[in-house]
Protein backbone atom coordinates (compact mmCIF):
# COMPACT_ATOMS: atom_id res chain seq x y z
CA UNK A 1 0.00 0.00 0.00
CA UNK A 2 2.85 2.36 0.75
CA UNK A 3 4.04 2.08 -2.82
CA UNK A 4 0.57 2.77 -4.22
CA UNK A 5 0.58 6.04 -2.26
CA UNK A 6 4.30 6.74 -2.87
CA UNK A 7 5.01 6.99 0.85
CA UNK A 8 8.13 6.06 2.75
CA UNK A 9 7.97 3.97 5.90
CA UNK A 10 9.05 7.05 7.84
CA UNK A 11 6.17 9.10 6.39
CA UNK A 12 3.59 6.42 7.22
CA UNK A 13 4.89 6.17 10.77
CA UNK A 14 4.92 9.93 11.29
CA UNK A 15 1.44 10.40 9.83
CA UNK A 16 -0.07 7.46 11.72
CA UNK A 17 1.74 8.06 15.03
CA UNK A 18 3.20 4.56 15.05
CA UNK A 19 6.79 4.04 16.12
CA UNK A 20 8.93 2.91 13.21
CA UNK A 21 10.16 -0.15 15.11
CA UNK A 22 6.54 -1.19 15.75
CA UNK A 23 5.62 -0.68 12.10
CA UNK A 24 8.61 -2.74 11.04
CA UNK A 25 7.66 -5.56 13.42
CA UNK A 26 4.12 -5.56 12.02
CA UNK A 27 5.24 -5.61 8.40
CA UNK A 28 7.81 -8.31 9.12
CA UNK A 29 5.08 -10.45 10.70
CA UNK A 30 6.77 -10.45 14.11
CA UNK A 31 3.72 -9.07 15.90
CA UNK A 32 -0.02 -9.04 15.22
CA UNK A 33 -1.43 -5.50 15.40
CA UNK A 34 -4.59 -4.60 17.26
CA UNK A 35 -7.59 -3.14 15.44
CA UNK A 36 -6.79 0.31 16.82
CA UNK A 37 -3.23 0.01 15.54
CA UNK A 38 -4.49 -0.95 12.06
CA UNK A 39 -6.79 2.05 12.00
CA UNK A 40 -3.81 4.41 12.18
CA UNK A 41 -2.12 3.48 8.88
CA UNK A 42 -5.57 2.89 7.42
CA UNK A 43 -6.28 6.58 7.83
CA UNK A 44 -2.96 7.46 6.18
CA UNK A 45 -3.72 5.14 3.24
CA UNK A 46 -7.32 6.44 3.20
CA UNK A 47 -8.78 2.94 3.44
CA UNK A 48 -10.84 1.12 6.02
CA UNK A 49 -9.05 -1.61 7.94
CA UNK A 50 -11.01 -4.13 5.91
CA UNK A 51 -8.73 -3.20 3.00
CA UNK A 52 -5.90 -4.97 4.78
CA UNK A 53 -7.92 -8.16 4.43
CA UNK A 54 -9.84 -7.61 1.19
CA UNK A 55 -7.88 -7.25 -2.04
CA UNK A 56 -10.93 -5.87 -3.87
CA UNK A 57 -10.45 -2.58 -2.03
CA UNK A 58 -6.89 -2.19 -3.26
CA UNK A 59 -6.05 -1.03 -6.75
CA UNK A 60 -4.22 -3.90 -8.44
CA UNK A 61 -3.20 -5.49 -5.15
CA UNK A 62 -3.07 -9.28 -4.90
CA UNK A 63 -4.91 -11.15 -2.18
CA UNK A 64 -1.92 -11.26 0.13
CA UNK A 65 -1.83 -11.63 3.88
CA UNK A 66 -2.38 -8.32 5.66
CA UNK A 67 1.24 -8.08 6.74
CA UNK A 68 2.40 -8.36 3.14
CA UNK A 69 0.05 -5.59 2.05
CA UNK A 70 1.63 -3.07 4.40
CA UNK A 71 5.12 -4.53 4.14
CA UNK A 72 7.83 -1.94 3.96
CA UNK A 73 9.90 -3.47 1.20
ROZA-633927 format. One record per residue: x, y, z of N, C-alpha, C in turn. Coordinates in steps of 0.05 Angstrom, whole numbers, padded with zeros to 5 digits, always signed. Example, Ala and Ser with C-alpha at 12.3 -4.5 7.8 and 13.67 -1.06 7.14 Angstrom:
BEGIN
+00264-00114+00156+00246-00090+00156+00264-00066+00156;+00257-00045+00142+00273-00021+00143+00258+00001+00157;
***
This chain:
BEGIN
+00016-00024+00000+00000+00000+00000+00017+00025+00000;+00040+00024+00014+00057+00047+00015+00065+00055-00013;+00071+00035-00029+00081+00042-00056+00058+00053-00074;+00034+00044-00069+00011+00055-00084+00008+00085-00078;+00014+00093-00054+00012+00121-00045+00038+00136-00047;+00059+00123-00056+00086+00135-00057+00095+00147-00031;+00092+00131-00010+00100+00140+00017+00123+00123+00027;+00141+00136+00042+00163+00121+00055+00152+00110+00081;+00167+00091+00092+00159+00079+00118+00159+00102+00139;+00179+00119+00138+00181+00141+00157+00156+00159+00155;+00147+00165+00131+00123+00182+00128+00098+00169+00139;+00095+00143+00134+00072+00128+00144+00072+00129+00175;+00095+00124+00186+00098+00123+00215+00092+00151+00228;+00103+00171+00216+00098+00199+00226+00069+00206+00224;+00057+00200+00201+00029+00208+00197+00009+00191+00212;+00017+00167+00220-00001+00149+00234+00006+00147+00264;+00026+00161+00272+00035+00161+00301+00041+00133+00311;+00054+00118+00294+00064+00091+00301+00094+00092+00301;+00107+00081+00322+00136+00081+00322+00146+00064+00299;+00168+00072+00288+00179+00058+00264+00186+00029+00271;+00196+00024+00295+00203-00003+00302+00178-00020+00304;+00156-00009+00314+00131-00024+00315+00120-00030+00287;+00121-00010+00270+00112-00014+00242+00129-00035+00228;+00155-00035+00232+00172-00055+00221+00166-00083+00231;+00160-00085+00257+00153-00111+00268+00127-00121+00257;+00108-00104+00252+00082-00111+00240+00086-00121+00212;+00101-00105+00196+00105-00112+00168+00122-00137+00164;+00140-00142+00184+00156-00166+00182+00142-00191+00194;+00117-00187+00203+00102-00209+00214+00111-00218+00241;+00125-00202+00256+00135-00209+00282+00115-00205+00304;+00096-00187+00299+00074-00181+00318+00048-00179+00303;+00026-00184+00316+00000-00181+00304-00012-00155+00315;-00018-00136+00298-00029-00110+00308-00057-00112+00318;-00064-00094+00336-00092-00092+00345-00108-00077+00324;-00134-00078+00327-00152-00063+00309-00145-00033+00310;-00142-00023+00334-00136+00006+00336-00109+00013+00323;-00090-00005+00324-00065+00000+00311-00068+00000+00281;-00085-00018+00270-00090-00019+00241-00104+00006+00231;-00121+00017+00248-00136+00041+00240-00117+00064+00234;-00095+00066+00247-00076+00088+00244-00065+00089+00215;-00052+00068+00205-00042+00070+00178-00066+00069+00158;-00088+00057+00166-00111+00058+00148-00120+00086+00142;-00118+00104+00162-00126+00132+00157-00105+00145+00139;-00080+00138+00141-00059+00149+00124-00063+00140+00095;-00070+00114+00092-00074+00103+00065-00102+00109+00054;-00119+00121+00071-00146+00129+00064-00163+00104+00056;-00160+00083+00073-00176+00059+00069-00186+00050+00096;-00208+00034+00096-00217+00022+00120-00199-00001+00127;-00199-00010+00152-00181-00032+00159-00188-00058+00144;-00213-00059+00134-00220-00083+00118-00203-00085+00093;-00192-00063+00084-00175-00064+00060-00150-00081+00065;-00141-00083+00089-00118-00099+00096-00124-00129+00092;-00150-00136+00091-00158-00163+00089-00172-00169+00062;-00181-00149+00048-00197-00152+00024-00183-00139+00000;-00173-00155-00018-00158-00145-00041-00175-00128-00060;-00201-00132-00060-00219-00117-00077-00218-00087-00072;-00210-00080-00048-00209-00052-00041-00183-00039-00048;-00164-00054-00058-00138-00044-00065-00135-00044-00096;-00125-00023-00106-00121-00021-00135-00098-00039-00144;-00105-00060-00158-00084-00078-00169-00069-00095-00149;-00078-00095-00124-00064-00110-00103-00073-00139-00103;-00055-00157-00099-00061-00186-00098-00074-00192-00071;-00087-00215-00069-00098-00223-00044-00076-00235-00026;-00061-00218-00014-00038-00225+00003-00046-00223+00032;-00032-00236+00049-00037-00233+00078-00033-00203+00085;-00048-00194+00105-00048-00166+00113-00019-00156+00117;-00002-00171+00130+00025-00162+00135+00040-00156+00109;+00035-00172+00088+00048-00167+00063+00038-00142+00049;+00013-00135+00054+00001-00112+00041+00013-00086+00051;+00021-00086+00077+00033-00061+00088+00063-00064+00091;+00074-00085+00080+00102-00091+00083+00119-00067+00072;+00140-00062+00085+00157-00039+00079+00176-00043+00057;+00179-00067+00046+00198-00069+00024+00188-00088+00003;
***
